[in-house]
Amino acid sequence: MNTHSTDRIEKEIFIKAPRERVWRALTDAGEFGEWFRVKLTGQQFAAGKQITGPVQHPGYEHLMWTVTVERLDADRGVFSWRWHPHAIDPNKDYSREPTTLVTFELQERPDGTLLKVTESGFDKVPIERRETAYRGNSEGWAIQVGNIERYVGQNP
């Protein structure tokens, strides 16, 4: 399912794995880094904590990935962070721009887990880069939901 609006990106994927396994792939920083292609060695996700590491996706190795974890709720299967969307120019200071909120939600299903990824807040991104940020992140999330599905399938 892909829903279009100017403010949010929504992607979902069914993963043939237990919810606990998908949760670990999302919230264990080492595992997350493997499928998301960012080096987070020795770090841990925790609510209120900023986490950062070098991007390892080909063509983007010059970038640092930085997020601030907002929510980490294993019981409800919700993990969220804030970041500056599509912040790919290493010469630009994005720190004064509003952030978007990325939320992962897990729902148990027979024979697996439904993963929903929502990124919201694009209407507050500066107008001169809003469309590019939206398009780039929409394409990126399509890739990343496939990456986590493959990762969990190859690392049960």
PyMOL commands that set and color helices and strands:
alter all, ss='L'
color gray80, all
select helices_A, chain A and resi 19-27+29-36+122-124+127-154
alter helices_A, ss='H'
color red, helices_A
select strands_A, chain A and resi 3-4+8-15+50-54+64-73+78-83+100-109+112-120
alter strands_A, ss='S'
color yellow, strands_A
deselect
rebuild
show_as cartoon
